[in-house]
Amino acid sequence: MKRNYLVTGAAGFIGSHVVDQILERSDVEKVFVVDFLGVGSNIKNLSNDPRVNLIVQDLCNTYWKEKLPKIDYILHLAAESHVDRSIEDPMAFIKSNVVGTVNVLELAREDRARMVHVSTDEVYGHLGPNDDPFTEETCMSPRSPYSSSKASSDLIALSYSTTYNTNVSITRCCNNYGPRQHTEKLIPTVITSLKEGKRIPVYGDGKNIREWIHVADHAKAIIEVLFNGEQGEVYNIPGSCELSNIELIERIVKAAKGSNTNVQDYIEYVQDRAGHDFRYSLTTKHKLSAVANQRDFNLDDTIKFYA
C-alpha cells in the first residue's frame, strides 16, 4: 500500500537527507514538505523527484494543513536550531519550536499518523570532562533558549502520547556533519573561512567538546525509529567520536593546508558564548542498526561539498 509522508523542515540540512532516504522506499505515494525556507533551509537541498511536494508555510499557522491529504507518517525536523541566534531572539525559537510542534502533533492526532519528533542532546544540559554520557533516563536541564524550547516541545510530544494516545517517539542526536549544512554552523564556518582567506573564529579556548555523527547515518536512525520505535519512547542517537572544537578545527585546517601547517596562523580566539555548554556525550539503551553501523568520523565529503 502506498503511503503519504510529511517531513517538516526538509529543505534544511538533516531533513533533506531524510527525504532522500525515504524516496528509496517502495511504499511512497507522496512526500509532503512544509518549510518556510528560513535560516538553514535552501530549496536546492530538496530532491526534484516528482513525488516531493513543497509547501512554503510557517508551521506556526495552520494553513498548510489544508493542502495535505491524509498523512500516514510524520517526521518533524523543522526547528530554529542555532544557540547564538536563540540568545539574541529567544521568542522566535519559542514560537517555532513549541507552537510549530504543537500544530504538527495536532495533525498526527487528527490523522492518526505515526510520528517521530526530532530533538537534540542539548536538552540534557552539559557534562564535565569525565562525566558519564547522557542516557534516555537523564533529566532534562537545558541551558539556552534554544535547548529550552526543544525540551518544551519534547515534553509536549510525550504528553500527546499519554493524553491522546498519539503514536509519537522522540529522537535526540549529537552534532551532525556532512554536505548541505548551513554556513552558520561550526564545520562549514571553518571550511568557508579557509576558502575565503578569513580567520576562523574560536569561542573561548576552543576546548568545548562535541560528539559527531554523519548526517546520512542520523537520517537512517530517524527512519529506523519511525518504523521500529515504540510510542512514547525517547531514542538517543550517539555519534562515532568526541572532539574538542580546537581538535576539530586542527583536523580541517591540516586536511586543507597540509599536515605541517601551524593551525594558530588560521584562527582567531573570540569572546566565549554566554552559557556555553562544555561537553555533550550520549549513550543509548536501544539497539539501532544505523547507530551500530555508522561510519567512522571522516570529513572528506563535507570538505569537498564546500570547496
BAFI-3210 file (N, C-alpha, C; in Angstrom, 3 decimals, decimal comma, padded with zeros to 6 digits):
// residues 307
n [1|2|3|4|5|6|7|8|9|10|11|12|13|14|15|16|17|18|19|20|21|22|23|24|25|26|27|28|29|30|31|32|33|34|35|36|37|38|39|40|41|42|43|44|45|46|47|48|49|50|51|52|53|54|55|56|57|58|59|60|61|62|63|64|65|66|67|68|69|70|71|72|73|74|75|76|77|78|79|80|81|82|83|84|85|86|87|88|89|90|91|92|93|94|95|96|97|98|99|100|101|102|103|104|105|106|107|108|109|110|111|112|113|114|115|116|117|118|119|120|121|122|123|124|125|126|127|128|129|130|131|132|133|134|135|136|137|138|139|140|141|142|143|144|145|146|147|148|149|150|151|152|153|154|155|156|157|158|159|160|161|162|163|164|165|166|167|168|169|170|171|172|173|174|175|176|177|178|179|180|181|182|183|184|185|186|187|188|189|190|191|192|193|194|195|196|197|198|199|200|201|202|203|204|205|206|207|208|209|210|211|212|213|214|215|216|217|218|219|220|221|222|223|224|225|226|227|228|229|230|231|232|233|234|235|236|237|238|239|240|241|242|243|244|245|246|247|248|249|250|251|252|253|254|255|256|257|258|259|260|261|262|263|264|265|266|267|268|269|270|271|272|273|274|275|276|277|278|279|280|281|282|283|284|285|286|287|288|289|290|291|292|293|294|295|296|297|298|299|300|301|302|303|304|305|306|307]
n.u [000,839|000,529|001,897|001,491|003,825|004,914|007,380|008,721|010,503|012,229|013,741|016,006|019,202|019,460|016,870|016,639|018,295|016,938|014,609|015,728|016,401|013,927|012,678|013,781|012,253|009,701|007,072|006,165|003,840|003,446|005,712|005,348|006,496|006,823|008,008|009,304|011,407|013,447|016,336|018,977|017,577|017,229|015,999|017,302|018,334|016,428|015,200|014,421|012,518|009,393|007,537|007,862|006,464|006,471|005,489|005,429|005,336|004,814|005,003|003,766|001,371|-001,759|-002,489|-001,175|-002,042|-004,375|-003,591|-002,880|-003,310|-004,680|-002,286|000,181|002,692|004,827|007,653|009,200|011,192|011,537|012,834|014,034|017,455|019,961|022,176|023,379|021,713|019,384|019,939|020,016|017,410|015,112|012,296|011,545|012,421|010,906|008,340|008,594|009,625|008,022|005,192|004,976|005,553|003,400|001,292|001,985|001,808|-000,931|-001,875|-000,895|-002,414|-005,035|-004,960|-004,189|-001,555|001,698|004,468|007,674|009,417|012,010|014,639|017,236|020,504|021,106|019,096|019,599|021,400|024,726|027,993|030,763|034,332|034,909|032,520|029,894|028,217|025,111|022,008|018,869|017,357|018,321|017,718|016,183|017,900|018,102|020,104|020,061|018,067|017,392|017,773|016,017|013,571|013,397|013,348|010,902|009,170|009,629|008,506|005,839|005,275|005,527|003,413|001,254|001,361|000,654|-001,805|-003,496|-003,001|-001,360|000,736|003,747|007,285|010,481|013,574|016,919|019,762|023,341|025,875|025,733|027,407|028,330|027,418|025,533|024,968|024,149|026,031|026,367|026,978|029,507|031,477|031,050|031,611|034,340|035,472|034,611|035,742|038,477|038,493|037,838|039,910|039,789|040,123|039,521|036,914|037,144|035,499|036,162|038,559|038,456|038,144|035,766|033,703|032,357|030,172|030,072|028,198|027,652|025,469|023,923|023,867|022,506|020,029|019,266|018,897|016,726|014,671|014,656|013,725|011,187|009,856|010,398|010,397|009,018|005,914|005,897|008,504|011,913|014,754|018,103|020,717|023,801|027,133|030,131|032,517|034,179|035,237|037,214|036,450|038,705|040,372|038,881|038,930|041,665|041,995|040,554|041,907|044,480|043,864|043,124|045,266|047,637|049,650|051,716|051,036|050,825|048,373|047,531|047,990|045,751|043,523|041,315|040,834|037,838|035,411|033,820|030,801|027,748|026,906|028,029|027,818|029,794|030,412|028,998|027,719|026,501|024,742|022,899|020,088|018,846|018,862|019,885|020,411|021,415|022,943|024,793|026,156|027,250|029,336|032,903|034,273|034,721|035,686|035,791|033,782|032,373|034,212|034,758|032,238|031,967|034,146]
n.v [-001,193|002,212|005,113|008,301|010,724|013,177|015,546|017,819|020,914|020,057|021,211|021,856|021,010|018,344|017,362|017,263|015,155|013,100|013,021|012,195|009,548|008,434|008,454|006,289|004,170|001,757|002,193|004,767|007,222|010,082|012,621|015,089|018,313|020,697|023,832|026,953|028,088|029,441|030,559|028,354|026,679|025,640|025,671|024,300|022,111|020,155|017,162|016,757|014,946|013,868|013,033|014,583|017,205|020,529|022,749|025,989|027,311|028,626|026,690|027,640|028,783|027,409|027,000|025,398|022,830|022,537|021,896|019,317|015,769|012,900|011,990|009,513|009,049|011,009|013,006|015,095|017,675|020,383|023,310|026,101|026,404|027,378|028,205|030,714|032,575|032,107|033,219|035,877|036,322|035,038|034,636|033,996|031,392|030,087|030,342|028,973|026,403|025,431|026,217|025,550|022,801|021,833|022,236|020,395|018,017|018,048|017,518|014,908|013,663|014,069|012,721|010,256|009,499|007,992|009,274|010,858|012,875|015,036|015,769|017,046|016,493|018,571|019,183|017,912|019,373|019,967|018,338|017,496|017,019|014,343|013,104|010,626|009,580|011,065|009,404|007,952|008,220|010,380|013,401|016,263|019,325|022,001|024,741|026,983|029,356|028,076|025,230|024,990|025,520|023,294|021,238|021,832|021,275|018,557|017,579|018,244|016,625|014,074|014,284|014,250|011,631|010,302|011,525|011,701|009,380|009,547|008,396|008,798|009,133|010,148|011,436|012,050|013,570|013,762|016,204|016,944|016,326|016,955|017,187|020,095|021,528|024,524|027,559|028,910|027,133|025,217|023,473|024,060|026,826|026,843|025,650|027,376|029,765|029,242|028,899|031,469|032,978|034,003|034,535|031,873|031,892|031,210|030,197|031,240|029,191|027,115|024,530|023,234|020,341|018,169|015,612|013,628|012,783|011,464|013,071|011,464|009,011|009,720|010,344|007,791|006,571|008,017|007,263|004,549|004,529|005,552|003,370|001,192|002,028|002,574|003,814|006,807|006,556|007,605|008,054|008,055|009,141|008,389|009,470|008,803|009,728|011,842|015,187|018,014|021,446|022,812|020,704|019,612|021,761|021,858|019,426|019,948|022,190|021,127|019,114|020,633|022,391|021,056|018,699|019,730|022,261|025,286|025,664|027,754|030,020|030,411|030,895|032,776|033,734|034,365|036,192|034,145|032,237|033,107|031,243|028,868|025,540|022,877|020,103|017,485|014,193|011,031|008,007|004,985|002,913|001,508|-000,675|000,312|-000,222|001,631|003,253|001,476|000,652|002,903|005,157|005,747|008,783|011,130|013,672|014,043|014,137|016,324|018,497|018,512|019,266|021,952|023,098]
n.w [000,000|-000,815|000,777|002,383|003,247|005,587|005,921|007,941|007,694|005,686|003,712|004,876|006,383|007,766|007,315|004,493|003,820|005,073|003,487|001,025|001,652|002,332|-000,139|-001,372|-000,662|-001,418|-000,826|-001,092|-001,763|-001,834|-000,764|001,402|002,037|004,476|004,862|005,751|004,537|005,951|007,866|007,287|005,609|002,215|-000,962|-002,935|-001,697|-001,760|-003,221|-006,711|-007,329|-008,575|-006,692|-004,488|-002,729|-002,148|000,371|001,083|003,990|007,296|010,162|012,398|011,773|010,574|007,992|006,164|006,616|005,168|002,637|002,530|002,000|003,747|006,102|006,609|007,803|009,819|009,993|012,026|011,705|011,507|012,891|014,747|015,246|016,130|018,641|019,204|017,844|019,235|021,677|021,027|020,054|021,604|021,509|018,889|018,724|020,652|019,549|017,034|017,722|019,750|019,426|016,692|016,819|018,336|016,517|014,544|016,004|016,483|013,919|013,618|015,576|014,589|012,110|012,872|012,564|012,382|014,125|014,320|016,456|016,144|018,162|020,316|021,767|023,423|025,196|027,551|028,997|030,070|030,245|032,443|031,885|032,566|033,064|032,926|029,889|028,667|029,214|028,097|030,348|031,697|033,402|031,944|031,468|030,254|028,928|027,343|025,430|023,020|023,542|025,661|024,430|022,791|024,698|025,855|023,711|023,492|025,875|025,462|023,259|024,444|026,219|024,476|023,614|025,973|026,758|024,478|023,140|020,931|018,396|018,837|018,825|020,193|019,060|020,037|019,126|018,620|017,563|014,082|010,950|007,511|003,971|002,865|005,181|006,928|006,686|009,098|011,051|012,871|011,444|008,601|008,817|009,479|007,167|005,074|005,934|005,626|002,866|001,992|002,908|005,496|009,050|011,340|013,598|017,037|019,845|023,152|024,718|022,986|023,882|024,352|024,059|021,614|020,323|017,360|014,415|011,159|008,874|007,150|008,444|010,753|009,581|008,698|011,187|012,239|010,474|010,974|013,623|013,108|011,921|013,581|016,175|019,500|020,727|022,615|023,504|024,061|022,036|022,093|019,937|019,457|018,392|016,416|017,436|019,866|019,967|020,865|020,125|019,148|018,433|016,341|014,523|013,995|012,617|010,253|009,181|008,744|006,955|004,788|004,361|004,734|006,573|008,130|008,813|010,689|012,806|014,401|012,940|011,460|012,964|015,167|018,378|020,061|022,063|024,453|024,043|025,690|028,539|027,546|026,725|027,992|027,326|025,360|025,351|024,412|025,228|024,544|025,291|023,386|020,550|017,732|014,388|012,603|014,187|015,350|013,086|011,979|010,060|010,449|011,794|009,323|007,224|004,496|002,393|003,238|003,235|000,520|-000,499|000,276|-000,897]
ca.u [000,000|001,273|001,718|001,853|004,758|005,154|008,675|008,798|011,863|013,018|014,677|017,183|020,344|019,136|015,614|016,807|018,869|015,841|013,766|016,462|016,332|012,529|012,357|014,276|011,272|008,725|005,694|005,939|002,927|003,923|006,416|004,995|007,485|006,411|009,225|009,127|012,650|014,172|017,769|019,334|016,856|017,555|015,180|018,208|018,609|015,357|015,174|013,434|011,635|008,005|006,748|008,094|005,586|006,889|004,527|006,200|004,480|005,295|004,215|003,049|-000,026|-002,299|-002,962|-000,514|-002,800|-005,418|-003,004|-002,428|-004,255|-004,429|-000,872|000,436|003,928|005,339|008,993|009,175|012,547|011,564|013,167|015,125|018,401|021,293|022,185|023,691|020,522|018,376|020,306|019,657|015,969|014,514|010,883|011,427|012,652|009,745|007,236|008,822|009,898|006,933|003,907|005,039|005,476|002,018|000,476|002,305|001,216|-002,367|-002,093|-000,679|-003,590|-006,218|-004,814|-003,705|-000,301|002,890|005,297|008,938|009,794|013,469|015,111|018,675|021,159|021,283|018,054|020,093|022,356|026,082|028,773|032,165|035,222|034,957|031,179|029,323|027,329|023,676|021,156|017,479|016,772|018,886|016,753|016,477|018,396|018,583|020,831|019,930|016,697|017,187|017,575|014,803|012,416|013,335|012,897|009,457|008,464|009,725|007,514|004,508|005,133|005,264|002,062|000,301|001,344|-000,072|-003,160|-004,296|-002,552|-000,704|001,838|004,927|008,544|011,422|014,997|017,847|021,013|024,517|026,166|025,795|028,268|028,081|027,015|024,295|024,766|024,221|027,365|026,466|027,425|030,958|032,304|031,028|032,290|035,781|035,843|034,410|036,734|039,720|038,299|037,759|041,077|039,441|040,452|038,457|036,589|037,121|034,962|036,926|039,833|038,250|038,224|034,440|033,729|031,114|030,131|029,736|027,642|027,388|024,045|023,241|023,641|021,417|018,790|018,915|018,403|015,391|013,733|014,579|012,822|009,836|009,228|010,637|010,349|007,812|005,209|006,243|009,899|012,988|015,875|019,342|021,481|025,193|027,990|031,281|033,688|034,126|036,381|037,099|036,328|040,019|040,846|038,149|039,463|043,004|041,835|040,110|042,980|045,575|043,381|043,063|046,509|048,810|049,817|052,714|050,538|050,641|046,944|047,330|048,051|044,470|042,394|041,200|040,052|036,848|034,712|033,049|029,339|027,111|026,389|028,499|027,872|031,159|030,563|027,854|028,035|025,293|024,675|021,504|019,705|018,194|019,754|019,601|021,461|022,018|023,951|025,841|026,900|027,577|030,699|033,872|034,310|035,502|035,179|036,128|032,658|031,979|035,180|034,545|030,999|032,138|035,358]
ca.v [000,000|003,459|005,948|009,709|011,149|014,593|015,849|019,267|021,424|019,165|021,946|022,065|020,095|016,951|016,978|016,922|013,806|012,194|012,877|011,377|008,142|007,996|008,247|004,966|003,178|001,411|002,467|006,210|007,864|011,455|013,182|016,498|019,075|022,022|024,556|028,352|028,493|030,392|030,324|026,942|025,970|026,023|024,849|023,465|020,878|019,192|016,340|017,149|013,808|014,362|012,657|015,576|018,376|021,559|023,753|027,034|027,849|028,591|025,739|028,334|028,904|026,074|026,986|024,313|021,583|022,487|021,441|017,944|014,653|012,177|011,663|008,262|009,128|012,360|013,203|016,520|018,185|021,847|023,949|027,063|025,491|027,924|028,734|032,142|033,332|031,972|034,169|037,208|036,439|033,802|034,450|033,299|029,971|029,582|030,226|027,930|025,070|024,989|026,331|024,747|021,378|021,518|022,131|019,116|016,972|018,054|016,789|013,482|013,199|014,062|011,722|009,017|009,215|007,646|010,475|010,990|014,253|015,049|016,719|017,289|016,161|019,774|019,278|017,312|020,251|019,669|017,416|017,761|016,217|012,926|012,625|009,590|010,139|011,137|008,287|008,360|008,488|011,613|014,504|017,401|020,500|022,862|025,916|028,092|029,446|027,028|023,899|025,039|025,395|021,899|020,446|022,073|020,533|017,129|017,290|018,297|015,410|012,955|014,448|013,819|010,171|009,867|012,069|011,450|008,131|009,851|007,460|009,631|008,858|011,266|011,143|013,097|013,241|014,596|017,110|016,362|016,935|016,432|018,181|020,898|022,229|025,975|028,072|029,452|026,062|025,218|022,883|024,918|028,087|026,605|025,387|028,572|030,755|028,897|029,150|032,906|033,641|034,678|033,844|031,020|032,322|030,131|030,665|030,946|028,496|026,065|023,192|022,617|019,032|017,732|014,273|013,840|011,725|011,912|013,357|010,341|007,990|010,234|010,170|006,366|006,269|008,606|006,418|003,285|004,759|005,711|002,079|000,174|002,612|002,408|005,034|007,394|006,297|008,501|007,327|008,791|008,734|008,793|009,535|007,903|010,242|013,125|016,053|019,411|022,312|023,127|019,485|019,533|022,796|021,417|018,384|020,546|023,037|020,291|018,425|021,600|023,139|020,203|018,187|020,504|023,632|025,867|025,967|029,047|031,080|030,489|031,059|033,967|033,463|035,420|036,080|032,911|032,322|033,143|029,943|027,880|024,170|022,368|018,814|016,601|012,804|010,222|006,563|004,591|001,549|000,916|-001,271|000,841|-000,651|002,823|003,739|000,464|000,502|004,211|005,320|006,459|010,216|011,433|014,935|014,185|014,600|017,650|019,457|018,562|019,970|023,403|023,565]
ca.w [000,000|-000,886|001,959|002,315|004,277|005,813|006,543|008,176|007,670|004,842|002,862|005,704|006,334|008,108|006,683|003,076|003,766|005,414|002,289|000,053|002,032|002,235|-001,550|-001,770|-000,258|-002,463|-000,383|-001,086|-002,698|-001,883|000,389|001,546|002,786|004,938|005,231|005,369|003,867|006,782|008,008|007,292|004,554|000,842|-001,852|-003,731|-000,953|-001,976|-004,435|-007,732|-007,557|-008,686|-005,521|-003,441|-002,838|-001,198|000,825|001,758|005,050|008,667|010,950|013,479|011,355|010,243|006,606|005,441|006,773|004,148|001,382|002,713|002,122|004,991|006,240|007,330|008,580|010,006|010,530|012,376|011,870|011,442|014,165|014,854|015,880|016,397|020,003|019,197|017,464|020,300|022,727|020,523|019,797|022,138|021,193|017,605|018,972|021,383|018,592|016,027|018,255|020,629|018,741|015,470|017,168|018,743|015,303|013,888|016,848|016,242|012,663|013,903|016,342|013,711|011,043|013,490|011,866|013,158|014,097|015,051|016,783|016,172|019,160|020,408|023,035|024,240|026,234|028,789|029,666|029,614|031,058|032,699|031,019|032,952|033,383|032,069|028,861|028,905|028,819|027,905|031,663|032,249|033,494|031,083|032,179|029,162|029,409|026,397|024,915|022,008|024,132|026,474|023,535|022,351|025,843|025,973|022,660|023,836|026,916|024,847|022,452|025,352|026,774|023,445|023,655|027,168|026,847|023,276|022,518|019,664|018,191|018,627|019,512|020,161|018,906|020,494|018,457|018,833|016,454|012,740|009,936|006,174|002,966|002,913|006,447|006,779|006,995|010,451|011,933|013,076|010,388|007,403|009,111|009,380|005,774|004,253|006,350|004,945|001,432|001,745|003,462|006,736|010,290|011,875|014,959|018,035|021,115|024,362|024,482|021,992|024,485|024,472|023,401|020,976|019,731|015,950|013,566|009,784|008,698|006,499|009,471|011,574|008,818|008,769|012,532|012,355|009,726|011,712|014,752|012,561|011,633|014,608|017,511|020,301|021,110|023,899|023,862|023,634|021,439|021,901|018,745|019,666|017,214|016,319|018,140|020,557|019,696|021,258|018,952|018,599|017,753|015,077|013,639|013,582|011,592|008,992|008,653|008,242|005,756|003,681|004,151|004,894|007,931|008,874|008,951|012,018|012,856|015,063|011,927|010,745|013,878|015,993|019,577|020,277|023,347|024,552|024,041|027,014|028,972|026,578|027,235|027,852|026,629|025,149|025,013|024,504|025,082|024,354|025,665|022,227|019,555|016,406|013,459|011,996|015,133|015,489|011,833|011,402|009,549|011,262|011,528|008,122|006,698|003,077|001,558|003,715|002,707|-000,937|-000,762|000,453|-001,589]
c.u [000,878|000,899|002,114|002,701|004,750|006,509|008,752|010,262|012,780|013,852|015,951|018,180|019,936|017,883|015,755|017,420|017,827|014,955|014,452|016,318|014,901|012,180|012,882|013,277|010,239|007,299|005,312|004,959|003,393|004,727|006,110|006,013|006,856|007,648|009,034|010,409|013,357|015,649|018,045|018,624|017,241|016,783|016,034|018,565|017,606|015,514|014,126|012,533|010,185|007,117|006,894|007,249|005,944|005,745|005,313|005,279|005,211|004,401|003,418|001,640|-000,527|-002,795|-002,382|-001,288|-003,851|-004,898|-002,576|-003,572|-004,057|-002,971|-000,720|001,637|004,404|006,736|009,157|010,584|012,616|011,843|014,144|016,188|019,776|021,301|022,428|022,459|019,437|018,668|019,884|018,142|015,252|013,079|010,684|011,583|011,478|008,575|007,437|008,858|008,810|005,593|003,889|004,903|004,067|001,122|000,732|001,727|-000,297|-002,704|-001,924|-001,872|-004,806|-006,148|-004,408|-002,431|000,773|003,884|006,598|009,241|011,303|013,957|016,644|019,225|021,268|020,204|018,548|020,995|023,758|026,825|030,145|033,024|035,197|033,592|030,739|028,384|025,876|023,013|019,747|016,787|017,329|017,818|017,162|016,879|018,953|019,144|020,783|018,468|016,408|016,884|016,340|013,549|012,275|012,881|011,394|008,682|008,528|008,646|006,095|004,265|004,818|003,873|000,996|000,225|000,486|-001,545|-004,045|-003,960|-001,972|000,556|003,116|006,105|009,453|012,828|015,797|019,245|022,123|024,732|026,289|026,828|027,940|027,673|025,677|024,071|024,958|025,544|027,471|026,989|028,952|031,755|032,230|031,718|033,797|036,197|035,716|035,374|038,068|039,634|038,371|038,935|040,810|039,938|039,255|038,148|036,466|036,616|035,884|038,269|039,686|038,210|036,857|034,358|032,354|031,299|029,550|029,215|027,434|025,883|023,294|022,964|022,543|020,078|018,326|018,319|016,991|014,358|013,579|013,639|011,383|009,140|009,373|010,512|009,003|007,217|005,652|007,671|010,821|014,156|017,066|020,082|022,912|025,973|029,159|032,513|033,350|035,401|036,144|036,999|037,677|040,629|040,178|038,706|040,852|042,918|041,487|041,229|044,089|045,152|043,408|044,411|047,783|049,078|050,807|052,286|050,458|049,209|046,691|047,361|046,690|043,280|042,467|040,303|039,132|036,160|033,797|031,550|028,802|026,552|026,822|028,597|029,260|031,236|029,212|028,375|026,801|025,608|023,199|021,283|019,114|019,226|019,323|020,737|022,153|023,096|025,111|026,729|027,284|029,044|031,594|033,875|035,252|034,882|035,366|034,976|032,191|032,908|035,002|033,303|031,189|033,344|035,023]
c.v [001,248|004,358|007,386|010,083|012,674|014,731|017,360|019,699|020,681|019,878|022,280|020,935|018,643|016,496|016,586|015,540|012,753|011,951|011,992|009,895|007,608|007,660|006,923|003,858|002,961|001,797|003,949|006,622|009,302|011,745|014,668|017,171|020,407|022,716|026,010|028,961|029,619|030,065|028,823|026,126|026,519|025,098|023,930|022,169|019,778|018,427|016,866|015,990|014,296|013,973|013,662|016,817|019,377|022,523|024,782|027,746|027,761|027,634|026,404|028,746|027,505|025,983|025,814|022,993|021,409|021,927|019,976|016,947|014,007|011,718|010,392|008,355|010,573|012,295|014,704|017,005|019,709|022,429|025,086|026,393|026,066|028,643|030,235|032,977|033,226|032,915|035,577|037,392|035,190|033,571|033,725|031,794|029,350|029,362|029,031|026,540|024,543|025,034|025,495|023,265|020,977|021,371|020,833|017,956|016,899|017,322|015,283|012,896|013,066|012,934|010,351|008,534|008,776|008,801|010,278|012,469|014,280|016,163|016,748|016,845|017,359|019,919|018,744|018,265|019,985|018,846|017,998|016,823|014,728|012,355|011,524|010,228|010,221|009,835|008,819|008,690|009,758|012,708|015,641|018,603|021,501|024,175|027,099|028,207|028,387|025,689|023,868|024,903|023,965|020,985|020,608|021,265|019,028|016,755|017,318|017,047|014,206|013,061|014,029|012,292|009,671|010,271|011,640|010,131|008,379|009,008|008,223|009,116|010,071|010,748|012,342|012,734|014,203|015,512|016,359|017,074|016,293|017,533|018,827|021,631|023,726|026,507|028,754|028,407|025,924|024,695|023,684|026,265|027,932|026,467|026,650|029,689|030,498|029,231|030,636|033,686|034,420|033,865|033,040|031,473|031,127|030,715|030,276|030,325|027,338|024,662|022,538|021,395|018,687|016,322|014,408|012,588|012,291|012,029|012,189|009,219|008,429|010,034|008,715|006,013|006,813|007,710|005,054|003,418|004,909|004,365|001,052|000,710|002,422|003,762|005,499|007,187|007,400|007,655|008,262|008,246|009,241|008,817|008,582|008,435|011,528|013,887|017,408|020,254|022,605|021,905|019,330|020,537|022,403|020,358|018,993|021,376|022,188|019,484|019,350|022,194|022,301|019,880|018,984|021,954|024,051|026,386|027,343|030,214|031,332|030,771|032,383|033,643|034,651|035,184|034,868|033,203|032,329|031,756|028,793|026,494|023,587|021,101|018,144|015,207|011,958|008,737|006,204|003,155|000,800|000,388|-000,810|000,463|000,545|003,421|002,762|000,389|001,836|004,273|005,984|007,934|010,511|012,639|015,096|014,734|016,001|018,724|019,617|019,381|021,486|023,965|024,400]
c.w [000,000|000,295|001,670|003,527|004,380|006,500|006,709|008,188|006,725|003,794|003,638|005,575|006,575|007,372|005,227|002,908|004,144|004,196|001,256|000,377|002,001|000,791|-002,093|-001,447|-001,359|-002,091|-000,478|-002,183|-002,921|-000,618|000,417|002,466|003,174|005,491|004,833|004,795|004,631|006,822|008,090|006,239|003,188|-000,080|-002,713|-003,014|-001,262|-003,284|-005,409|-008,137|-007,591|-007,512|-004,373|-003,707|-001,750|-000,913|001,625|002,750|006,385|009,461|012,060|013,073|010,988|008,799|005,820|005,540|005,671|002,819|001,429|002,589|003,493|005,004|007,069|008,265|008,634|010,615|010,763|012,697|011,886|012,824|013,921|015,714|016,195|017,735|020,010|018,864|018,528|021,461|022,316|020,406|020,301|021,704|019,873|017,785|019,713|020,418|017,669|016,651|019,173|019,894|017,470|015,748|017,586|017,509|014,559|014,692|016,673|014,945|012,887|014,648|015,431|012,682|011,574|012,784|012,861|012,996|014,864|015,209|016,991|017,094|019,176|021,756|023,973|025,318|027,578|029,591|029,162|030,658|031,356|031,882|031,327|033,314|032,429|031,042|029,330|028,473|028,573|029,233|032,306|032,285|032,561|031,926|031,158|029,677|028,441|025,976|023,850|022,665|025,037|025,618|023,031|023,493|026,041|024,943|022,911|024,861|026,354|023,999|023,337|025,962|025,760|023,394|024,809|027,132|025,678|022,578|021,121|019,537|017,824|019,448|019,352|019,925|019,398|020,011|018,867|017,623|015,139|011,883|008,591|005,220|003,287|004,225|006,234|007,311|008,353|011,438|011,881|011,888|009,092|007,619|008,960|007,914|004,918|004,657|005,676|003,453|001,113|002,330|004,734|007,932|010,781|013,301|015,900|019,343|022,270|024,058|023,499|022,561|024,707|023,567|022,845|020,413|018,323|015,262|012,169|009,591|008,058|007,489|010,437|010,868|008,853|010,124|012,740|011,674|010,403|012,910|014,263|012,429|012,756|016,034|018,191|020,666|022,493|024,346|023,334|023,158|021,282|020,686|018,910|018,347|017,302|017,041|018,878|020,255|020,341|019,996|018,321|017,904|016,397|014,075|013,130|012,487|010,232|008,370|008,054|007,016|004,546|003,337|004,293|006,348|008,765|009,115|010,419|012,108|013,457|014,077|011,283|011,656|014,628|017,187|019,851|021,617|023,361|024,523|025,459|027,356|028,094|027,216|026,986|026,997|026,507|024,827|025,298|024,550|024,962|024,792|024,479|021,228|018,162|015,473|012,813|012,883|015,216|014,256|011,197|010,991|010,587|010,865|010,368|007,434|005,190|002,247|001,962|003,149|001,212|-001,282|-000,711|-000,315|-002,815]
res [m|k|r|n|y|l|v|t|g|a|a|g|f|i|g|s|h|v|v|d|q|i|l|e|r|s|d|v|e|k|v|f|v|v|d|f|l|g|v|g|s|n|i|k|n|l|s|n|d|p|r|v|n|l|i|v|q|d|l|c|n|t|y|w|k|e|k|l|p|k|i|d|y|i|l|h|l|a|a|e|s|h|v|d|r|s|i|e|d|p|m|a|f|i|k|s|n|v|v|g|t|v|n|v|l|e|l|a|r|e|d|r|a|r|m|v|h|v|s|t|d|e|v|y|g|h|l|g|p|n|d|d|p|f|t|e|e|t|c|m|s|p|r|s|p|y|s|s|s|k|a|s|s|d|l|i|a|l|s|y|s|t|t|y|n|t|n|v|s|i|t|r|c|c|n|n|y|g|p|r|q|h|t|e|k|l|i|p|t|v|i|t|s|l|k|e|g|k|r|i|p|v|y|g|d|g|k|n|i|r|e|w|i|h|v|a|d|h|a|k|a|i|i|e|v|l|f|n|g|e|q|g|e|v|y|n|i|p|g|s|c|e|l|s|n|i|e|l|i|e|r|i|v|k|a|a|k|g|s|n|t|n|v|q|d|y|i|e|y|v|q|d|r|a|g|h|d|f|r|y|s|l|t|t|k|h|k|l|s|a|v|a|n|q|r|d|f|n|l|d|d|t|i|k|f|y|a]
***
